[in-house]
Amino acid sequence: MDLITEAWLPVVTRSGSTTKISLLELLDDDIADVAWPRADFQGAAWQFLIGLMQCTIAPEDDGAWEDIWEQGIASADWDHALQSLSPAMQFGQQKPAFLQSFEPLDCESTSISGLLIEAPGGNTLKLNKDHFVKRHVVERICPHCAVMALFAVQTNSPAGGAGYRVGLRGGGPLTTLVVPASDQHIPLWKKLWLNILEQDACPSPQQFQDIFPWLVPTKTSEKAGRMVTPENAHPLQAYWGMPRRIELDFEHTEPGNCDLCGEHHDGLLLQMRTKNYGVQYDSWLHPLSPYRQALKDASAPWLALKGQPGGLSYKDWPALMLKSEDKFNRMQPARVVRAIASRYLSFPVGLWCFAYDMDNAKARCWYQHRVPLIQSSSPERFNVVIQFVLQLASGSLATLRKHLKKAWFENPDEAKVDFSQVDTAFWQETEAIFQTLVGVLLSDPQCEHAVTRRAMHDWERSLHRYLFTIFDREALSDLECPDDILLRQLAARQSLDEDYCKQKARKDVFALSEE
């Protein structure tokens, strides 16, 4: 299967109809988005297409980027650029094959379901622990879905036992893509173009073996010192990492309906082979992910942010959009997020953020969020103010937890409580007032105007009221509560107010609003 000429990519048009196109047809202005049956495939497909455009038609500078945004891409140029990638875009039994081991793998075959991140592993099946994610749910995959499943597993590759390498960004990396803030009837290719970076020149075919690792014998990692880094590979390999040695079985297939997309295909894939000690990556900064570095060690590596239980909340936004620091780490946004600030657009943009929350090899949840992109004319000052605001919010949540325990338990220091629901509710239910404050601060990050100072006070009072709303809901809702317990709860409520008012972050916020 030639991924350039075959109609394998499912898309949705502006009218809402779905169809499949070849990569040659990607520039059609009627195409609104890809249309995969799984959320992780949607994210993977965007990354695949961004990588494809970055390797073929990347602009030399911001001026060239804007020219293409306004004038489009000539079909002949796109066709020629794609055809140059043809050797790397073949998918099937014949090697080299897209994102598969260059060498045949001499090991036993396993179910094709192993391509899916959430599929139960061998040990889980052996111990009969596949309680929530069942075996035999996906047993037959069409080649079209297999392409994207293969890309998704290589991109998100989690730890999987001895020698099973994680992805180029680590397992379950957080991806942040620039997207229109609302439906602007913008074609898919332009949405992708928002995430294309300038580069001196597009690679030549002679460089492809350093970009697409499946074109040459796999640089296996049984021995130490065989790391693949930006220094010994082409920087564009960041888009095409291949940590897993995988070989799909195209000999044993059968006709039927795909267990993922439901479409009929004469050659459904049933089996695959996989082997450890694939490519081991080190020291990469992927253009589509934000990174953090430990402050305590200036030589510490930059690590991609990962999916976390509960997903993202507004406390995480600065790390996704602004260079910033907290008590433990310095953060930098993805390169595509930093690049968009220098480009003129006639409409607002936001971020599409997504990741698997991984517990080693186990996928606990897939999270995705659409968040507004914060861009300030005075980013350093804005970041200082926002950090004070977030410190007060985080400190207030910690204070709320502490005094809820005092209300609930006679010996609160010995009690263990799962506050995950309280935490999630806090960040979700205070997001609206935070966004209101951010909107004011963006126009006046120096807090010079009365309207800004008033907004700071309004936000602080709203936060204060919210704490007591939650406390009363969680601790004072029992109308038949015994007197001794009620007195304990009321005492906890009083101390909540006192401790909230004593917070240093609250004093810092007031100081900013009174400068």
C-alpha positions as CSV (number, residue, x, y, z in Angstrom):
1,M,0.0,0.0,0.0
2,D,1.4,3.4,-1.1
3,L,0.4,5.9,1.6
4,I,0.7,8.7,-0.9
5,T,-1.5,7.5,-3.6
6,E,-4.0,5.2,-1.9
7,A,-7.2,6.7,-0.4
8,W,-6.7,5.5,3.1
9,L,-7.1,8.7,5.3
10,P,-10.6,9.2,6.6
11,V,-11.8,12.8,6.6
12,V,-14.9,14.9,7.3
13,T,-15.9,17.6,4.8
14,R,-17.3,21.1,5.6
15,S,-20.8,19.7,4.9
16,G,-20.3,16.9,7.5
17,S,-20.0,14.0,5.2
18,T,-17.1,11.5,5.6
19,T,-14.9,10.0,2.9
20,K,-11.4,8.7,2.4
21,I,-8.7,10.5,0.6
22,S,-5.1,10.0,-0.5
23,L,-2.4,12.3,0.9
24,L,-2.3,14.0,-2.6
25,E,-5.8,15.3,-1.9
26,L,-5.0,16.9,1.5
27,L,-5.0,20.4,0.2
28,D,-8.7,20.3,-0.8
29,D,-10.3,23.3,1.0
30,D,-13.5,21.3,1.5
31,I,-11.7,19.0,4.0
32,A,-12.4,20.1,7.6
33,D,-10.7,17.5,9.7
34,V,-9.6,13.8,9.9
35,A,-12.2,11.4,11.0
36,W,-10.7,8.4,12.9
37,P,-12.9,6.3,15.2
38,R,-10.6,6.8,18.2
39,A,-9.5,10.0,19.9
40,D,-5.9,8.9,20.1
41,F,-5.9,8.2,16.4
42,Q,-7.2,11.8,15.8
43,G,-4.2,13.2,17.7
44,A,-1.8,10.8,16.0
45,A,-3.1,11.7,12.5
46,W,-2.6,15.4,13.1
47,Q,1.0,14.7,14.2
48,F,1.6,12.4,11.2
49,L,0.3,15.1,8.8
50,I,2.3,17.9,10.5
51,G,5.4,15.8,10.2
52,L,4.7,15.1,6.6
53,M,4.3,18.8,5.8
54,Q,7.3,19.8,7.9
55,C,9.5,17.4,5.8
56,T,8.2,18.5,2.4
57,I,7.0,22.1,2.3
58,A,8.4,23.9,5.4
59,P,8.9,27.6,4.9
60,E,12.3,29.3,5.1
61,D,11.0,32.2,7.3
62,D,7.9,33.8,8.7
63,G,7.4,35.7,5.5
64,A,7.3,32.5,3.5
65,W,5.0,31.0,6.1
66,E,2.5,33.8,5.7
67,D,2.7,33.6,1.9
68,I,1.6,30.0,2.0
69,W,-1.1,30.9,4.6
70,E,-2.5,33.6,2.2
71,Q,-1.9,32.0,-1.2
72,G,-2.0,28.3,-0.6
73,I,0.3,25.5,-1.9
74,A,0.5,24.7,-5.6
75,S,-0.8,21.2,-6.3
76,A,2.1,20.5,-8.5
77,D,4.6,21.4,-5.7
78,W,2.7,19.3,-3.2
79,D,2.5,16.3,-5.5
80,H,6.3,16.6,-6.3
81,A,7.1,16.9,-2.6
82,L,5.1,13.9,-1.6
83,Q,6.5,11.7,-4.4
84,S,10.0,12.4,-3.2
85,L,8.9,10.7,0.1
86,S,7.5,7.6,-1.7
87,P,10.3,5.2,-0.4
88,A,9.4,6.0,3.2
89,M,5.6,5.8,2.7
90,Q,5.2,2.2,1.7
91,F,3.1,0.0,4.0
92,G,3.0,-3.7,3.6
93,Q,4.9,-6.9,3.7
94,Q,7.8,-5.7,1.5
95,K,10.6,-3.9,3.3
96,P,11.2,-1.2,4.0
97,A,7.7,-0.7,5.4
98,F,6.4,2.4,7.2
99,L,7.4,2.4,10.9
100,Q,8.2,-1.3,10.9
101,S,11.4,-3.2,11.6
102,F,13.8,-3.2,8.6
103,E,14.9,-6.7,9.5
104,P,12.5,-9.7,9.8
105,L,11.8,-10.5,13.5
106,D,12.4,-14.1,14.5
107,C,9.9,-14.4,17.4
108,E,6.4,-15.6,18.0
109,S,3.4,-13.8,16.6
110,T,0.9,-12.1,19.0
111,S,-2.5,-10.6,18.5
112,I,-2.8,-7.5,16.4
113,S,-4.5,-5.8,19.3
114,G,-1.0,-5.2,20.7
115,L,-0.9,-2.1,18.5
116,L,-3.3,-0.4,20.8
117,I,-1.9,1.4,23.8
118,E,-4.7,0.2,26.1
119,A,-4.7,-3.5,25.1
120,P,-3.9,-5.8,28.0
121,G,-0.4,-7.1,27.9
122,G,0.9,-10.7,28.1
123,N,1.3,-10.7,31.9
124,T,-2.2,-9.2,32.4
125,L,-3.7,-11.9,30.2
126,K,-1.7,-14.7,31.9
127,L,-2.9,-13.6,35.4
128,N,-6.4,-13.0,34.1
129,K,-6.5,-9.4,35.2
130,D,-8.1,-7.9,32.2
131,H,-11.1,-6.8,34.1
132,F,-11.8,-3.3,32.7
133,V,-10.1,-3.6,29.3
134,K,-11.1,-7.0,28.0
135,R,-9.2,-9.3,25.7
136,H,-10.6,-10.3,22.3
137,V,-12.3,-6.9,21.8
138,V,-10.0,-6.1,18.9
139,E,-8.8,-9.0,16.9
140,R,-9.0,-7.9,13.3
141,I,-7.7,-4.5,12.0
142,C,-7.8,-3.2,8.4
143,P,-4.5,-1.9,7.0
144,H,-5.8,1.7,7.0
145,C,-6.4,1.6,10.8
146,A,-3.2,-0.3,11.3
147,V,-1.2,2.6,9.8
148,M,-2.5,5.0,12.4
149,A,-2.4,2.5,15.2
150,L,1.3,1.9,14.4
151,F,2.0,5.6,14.4
152,A,0.2,6.1,17.7
153,V,2.0,3.3,19.5
154,Q,5.4,4.5,18.3
155,T,4.6,8.1,19.2
156,N,3.2,7.3,22.7
157,S,5.3,4.2,23.4
158,P,5.2,3.5,27.1
159,A,7.5,1.4,29.2
160,G,6.8,-2.2,28.4
161,G,9.4,-4.4,30.2
162,A,13.1,-5.0,29.8
163,G,14.4,-3.5,26.6
164,Y,11.0,-2.2,25.4
165,R,12.0,1.4,24.7
166,V,9.8,4.4,25.4
167,G,9.0,7.0,22.8
168,L,11.2,9.8,21.8
169,R,9.5,12.0,24.3
170,G,9.0,9.3,26.9
171,G,5.9,7.3,27.5
172,G,2.5,9.1,27.2
173,P,3.9,12.5,26.2
174,L,1.6,15.6,26.3
175,T,1.1,17.1,22.9
176,T,0.1,20.7,22.4
177,L,-1.1,21.8,19.0
178,V,-2.1,25.3,17.9
179,V,-5.7,25.3,16.6
180,P,-8.4,27.9,15.8
181,A,-10.2,29.0,19.0
182,S,-13.5,28.4,17.3
183,D,-14.9,26.9,14.1
184,Q,-13.8,29.4,11.5
185,H,-14.5,27.2,8.4
186,I,-10.7,26.8,8.0
187,P,-9.6,23.9,5.9
188,L,-7.6,21.1,7.5
189,W,-4.4,21.9,5.7
190,K,-4.5,25.4,7.1
191,K,-5.1,24.1,10.7
192,L,-2.1,21.9,10.3
193,W,-0.1,24.8,8.8
194,L,-0.5,26.6,12.2
195,N,2.0,24.1,13.6
196,I,4.6,24.2,10.8
197,L,8.0,25.7,11.7
198,E,10.4,27.5,9.5
199,Q,13.6,25.7,8.5
200,D,16.4,26.5,6.2
201,A,15.6,23.8,3.6
202,C,13.6,20.7,3.2
203,P,15.6,17.5,3.4
204,S,17.0,15.8,0.4
205,P,16.3,12.1,-0.4
206,Q,19.9,11.4,0.7
207,Q,19.0,12.5,4.2
208,F,15.9,10.3,4.5
209,Q,17.6,7.4,6.1
210,D,18.5,9.7,9.0
211,I,14.9,10.9,9.3
212,F,12.9,7.7,8.7
213,P,14.5,5.0,10.8
214,W,12.6,2.1,9.0
215,L,14.5,2.8,5.8
216,V,17.7,1.2,7.2
217,P,18.7,-1.6,9.6
218,T,17.4,-0.8,13.0
219,K,19.9,0.8,15.4
220,T,19.1,-1.6,18.2
221,S,20.0,-0.9,21.8
222,E,21.1,-4.2,23.4
223,K,24.4,-2.5,24.3
224,A,24.9,0.8,26.1
225,G,26.1,3.8,24.1
226,R,23.8,3.3,21.1
227,M,21.5,6.2,21.8
228,V,20.0,8.1,18.9
229,T,20.3,11.8,19.6
230,P,19.8,15.0,17.5
231,E,23.5,15.0,17.0
232,N,23.7,11.6,15.3
233,A,20.4,11.7,13.4
234,H,18.5,14.3,11.4
235,P,16.4,16.7,13.6
236,L,13.3,15.8,11.7
237,Q,13.4,12.3,13.1
238,A,11.7,13.9,16.0
239,Y,8.4,13.5,14.1
240,W,9.1,9.9,13.1
241,G,10.5,8.1,16.2
242,M,10.5,4.3,16.1
243,P,11.3,2.9,19.6
244,R,9.4,-0.3,19.0
245,R,10.6,-3.1,16.8
246,I,7.3,-4.2,15.2
247,E,6.5,-6.3,12.2
248,L,3.0,-6.8,11.0
249,D,1.9,-10.2,9.6
250,F,0.6,-9.6,6.0
251,E,0.6,-13.3,5.2
252,H,-2.1,-14.5,7.5
253,T,-5.1,-12.3,6.8
254,E,-8.8,-12.7,6.3
255,P,-11.8,-10.8,4.9
256,G,-14.4,-9.2,7.1
257,N,-15.2,-6.0,9.0
258,C,-12.5,-4.1,10.9
259,D,-13.0,-4.1,14.6
260,L,-12.0,-0.5,14.8
261,C,-13.6,1.4,11.9
262,G,-16.2,-1.3,11.0
263,E,-15.5,-1.1,7.3
264,H,-15.1,-4.2,5.2
265,H,-11.6,-5.2,3.9
266,D,-10.4,-8.3,2.1
267,G,-7.1,-8.4,4.1
268,L,-7.7,-7.8,7.8
269,L,-4.5,-8.0,9.8
270,L,-4.7,-10.6,12.7
271,Q,-1.1,-10.9,14.0
272,M,2.1,-9.0,14.6
273,R,5.6,-9.7,15.9
274,T,7.4,-7.4,18.3
275,K,10.9,-7.6,19.8
276,N,12.7,-5.6,22.5
277,Y,15.8,-3.4,22.2
278,G,14.5,-1.0,19.5
279,V,15.8,2.5,19.0
280,Q,16.7,4.2,22.3
281,Y,16.3,8.0,22.1
282,D,18.0,10.6,24.2
283,S,18.2,14.4,24.5
284,W,15.4,15.2,22.0
285,L,13.1,18.2,22.3
286,H,10.0,17.4,20.3
287,P,8.5,20.5,18.5
288,L,4.9,19.6,19.6
289,S,5.5,19.1,23.4
290,P,6.2,21.3,26.3
291,Y,9.2,20.5,28.5
292,R,10.4,20.9,32.1
293,Q,13.9,20.9,33.7
294,A,14.7,20.5,37.4
295,L,16.0,23.7,38.9
296,K,18.3,22.0,41.4
297,D,20.6,20.8,38.6
298,A,21.5,23.0,35.7
299,S,22.7,20.0,33.7
300,A,19.4,18.1,34.3
301,P,17.7,16.9,31.1
302,W,14.7,18.5,29.7
303,L,11.7,16.2,30.1
304,A,8.5,16.3,28.1
305,L,5.4,16.9,30.2
306,K,3.2,13.8,30.5
307,G,-0.4,13.0,30.9
308,Q,-1.5,13.1,34.6
309,P,-4.5,11.8,36.5
310,G,-7.4,14.2,36.2
311,G,-6.0,15.8,33.0
312,L,-5.1,19.5,32.8
313,S,-6.4,22.4,34.7
314,Y,-5.8,26.1,34.5
315,K,-2.9,25.8,37.0
316,D,-1.0,24.0,34.2
317,W,-1.6,26.6,31.5
318,P,1.4,28.8,32.0
319,A,3.8,25.9,31.4
320,L,2.0,25.2,28.1
321,M,2.2,28.8,26.9
322,L,4.9,30.8,28.7
323,K,8.5,30.2,29.7
324,S,8.1,30.0,33.5
325,E,9.5,28.6,36.8
326,D,8.0,27.3,40.0
327,K,9.8,26.1,43.1
328,F,11.0,22.9,41.5
329,N,11.2,23.3,37.7
330,R,11.7,25.7,34.8
331,M,9.3,25.1,31.9
332,Q,9.3,25.9,28.2
333,P,6.3,25.6,25.8
334,A,6.4,23.5,22.6
335,R,8.3,25.2,19.8
336,V,5.1,25.4,17.7
337,V,3.4,27.4,20.5
338,R,6.4,29.8,20.8
339,A,6.5,30.3,17.0
340,I,2.8,31.3,16.6
341,A,3.4,34.4,18.7
342,S,5.4,36.0,15.9
343,R,2.7,35.3,13.2
344,Y,-0.2,37.6,12.3
345,L,-3.6,35.9,12.3
346,S,-7.0,37.5,11.9
347,F,-8.6,35.2,14.4
348,P,-7.9,33.9,17.9
349,V,-6.2,30.6,18.4
350,G,-6.0,28.1,21.3
351,L,-4.3,24.9,22.1
352,W,-5.5,21.3,21.6
353,C,-3.7,19.4,24.4
354,F,-3.9,15.6,24.7
355,A,-2.1,12.7,26.2
356,Y,-2.4,9.3,27.7
357,D,-2.1,9.1,31.5
358,M,0.2,6.1,31.8
359,D,1.2,4.0,34.8
360,N,4.2,2.4,33.2
361,A,2.7,0.1,30.5
362,K,-0.9,0.6,31.7
363,A,-3.0,3.2,30.1
364,R,-5.3,4.7,32.8
365,C,-7.0,7.3,30.8
366,W,-6.9,9.4,27.6
367,Y,-7.3,13.1,28.3
368,Q,-7.7,16.0,25.8
369,H,-8.5,19.6,26.3
370,R,-9.1,22.8,24.3
371,V,-7.6,25.8,26.1
372,P,-7.3,29.5,25.2
373,L,-3.8,30.6,24.1
374,I,-2.5,33.3,26.4
375,Q,-0.3,35.8,24.6
376,S,0.9,38.9,26.5
377,S,2.7,42.0,25.3
378,S,4.7,41.9,28.5
379,P,5.1,38.2,29.1
380,E,7.6,38.5,32.0
381,R,5.5,40.8,34.1
382,F,2.3,38.9,33.2
383,N,4.0,35.6,34.2
384,V,4.9,37.1,37.6
385,V,1.4,38.2,38.3
386,I,-0.1,34.9,37.1
387,Q,2.3,32.9,39.3
388,F,1.1,34.9,42.4
389,V,-2.5,34.2,41.4
390,L,-1.9,30.5,40.9
391,Q,0.1,30.2,44.2
392,L,-2.9,31.7,46.0
393,A,-5.3,29.2,44.3
394,S,-3.1,26.2,45.0
395,G,-2.5,27.3,48.6
396,S,-6.2,27.9,49.1
397,L,-7.0,24.4,47.9
398,A,-4.4,22.9,50.3
399,T,-5.9,24.9,53.1
400,L,-9.4,23.7,52.2
401,R,-8.2,20.1,52.3
402,K,-6.6,20.6,55.7
403,H,-9.7,22.0,57.3
404,L,-12.1,19.5,55.7
405,K,-10.0,16.8,57.5
406,K,-10.4,18.7,60.7
407,A,-14.1,18.9,60.3
408,W,-14.4,15.2,59.3
409,F,-12.1,13.5,61.8
410,E,-11.3,13.8,65.5
411,N,-7.7,12.9,64.7
412,P,-7.2,14.5,61.3
413,D,-3.4,14.0,61.2
414,E,-3.9,10.3,61.2
415,A,-6.7,10.2,58.6
416,K,-6.0,9.3,55.0
417,V,-8.4,10.9,52.5
418,D,-8.7,10.8,48.7
419,F,-9.3,14.4,47.8
420,S,-9.2,13.8,44.0
421,Q,-12.8,14.7,43.5
422,V,-12.5,17.9,45.6
423,D,-9.3,18.9,43.6
424,T,-10.9,18.3,40.2
425,A,-14.0,20.2,41.2
426,F,-11.9,23.1,42.6
427,W,-10.0,23.6,39.3
428,Q,-13.0,23.2,37.1
429,E,-15.4,25.4,39.1
430,T,-12.9,28.3,39.5
431,E,-11.7,28.3,35.9
432,A,-14.3,30.8,34.7
433,I,-13.3,33.5,37.3
434,F,-9.7,32.8,36.5
435,Q,-10.3,33.3,32.7
436,T,-12.1,36.6,33.5
437,L,-9.1,37.8,35.4
438,V,-6.6,36.7,32.7
439,G,-8.6,38.6,30.1
440,V,-8.2,41.8,32.1
441,L,-4.5,41.2,32.9
442,L,-3.6,40.6,29.3
443,S,-4.5,44.2,28.5
444,D,-2.8,45.6,31.6
445,P,-0.1,43.2,33.0
446,Q,1.5,46.0,35.0
447,C,-1.7,46.3,37.0
448,E,-1.7,50.1,36.4
449,H,-5.4,50.7,35.9
450,A,-8.2,50.7,38.4
451,V,-10.2,48.2,36.4
452,T,-7.3,45.7,36.7
453,R,-6.9,46.2,40.4
454,R,-10.7,45.8,40.9
455,A,-10.5,42.6,38.8
456,M,-7.8,41.3,41.2
457,H,-9.9,42.0,44.2
458,D,-13.0,40.5,42.6
459,W,-11.1,37.3,41.8
460,E,-9.8,37.0,45.4
461,R,-13.2,37.5,46.9
462,S,-14.7,35.0,44.5
463,L,-12.1,32.5,45.5
464,H,-12.7,33.2,49.2
465,R,-16.4,32.6,48.8
466,Y,-15.9,29.5,46.8
467,L,-13.8,27.9,49.6
468,F,-16.7,28.3,52.0
469,T,-19.3,27.1,49.5
470,I,-17.3,23.8,49.1
471,F,-16.6,23.5,52.8
472,D,-20.2,23.9,53.7
473,R,-21.3,21.5,51.1
474,E,-18.8,18.8,52.2
475,A,-18.8,19.3,55.9
476,L,-22.0,21.0,57.0
477,S,-24.7,19.3,55.0
478,D,-25.9,16.9,57.8
479,L,-28.9,18.5,59.5
480,E,-29.0,15.9,62.2
481,C,-25.3,16.2,63.1
482,P,-24.5,15.7,66.8
483,D,-23.6,18.8,68.7
484,D,-20.0,17.8,69.5
485,I,-19.3,17.1,65.8
486,L,-21.0,20.3,64.7
487,L,-18.9,22.3,67.1
488,R,-15.8,20.7,65.6
489,Q,-17.0,21.5,62.1
490,L,-17.7,25.1,63.0
491,A,-14.3,25.5,64.6
492,A,-12.7,24.1,61.4
493,R,-14.6,26.6,59.4
494,Q,-13.4,29.4,61.5
495,S,-9.8,28.3,61.3
496,L,-10.2,27.9,57.5
497,D,-11.0,31.6,57.2
498,E,-8.1,32.6,59.5
499,D,-5.5,30.4,57.6
500,Y,-6.8,31.6,54.2
501,C,-6.3,35.2,55.2
502,K,-2.8,34.6,56.5
503,Q,-1.5,33.2,53.2
504,K,1.6,35.0,51.9
505,A,0.3,34.6,48.4
506,R,-2.8,36.5,49.3
507,K,-0.8,39.4,50.6
508,D,1.3,39.3,47.4
509,V,-1.8,39.5,45.3
510,F,-3.1,42.4,47.3
511,A,0.3,44.1,47.0
512,L,0.2,43.8,43.2
513,S,-3.3,45.2,43.1
514,E,-2.4,48.2,45.2
515,E,0.9,49.2,43.5
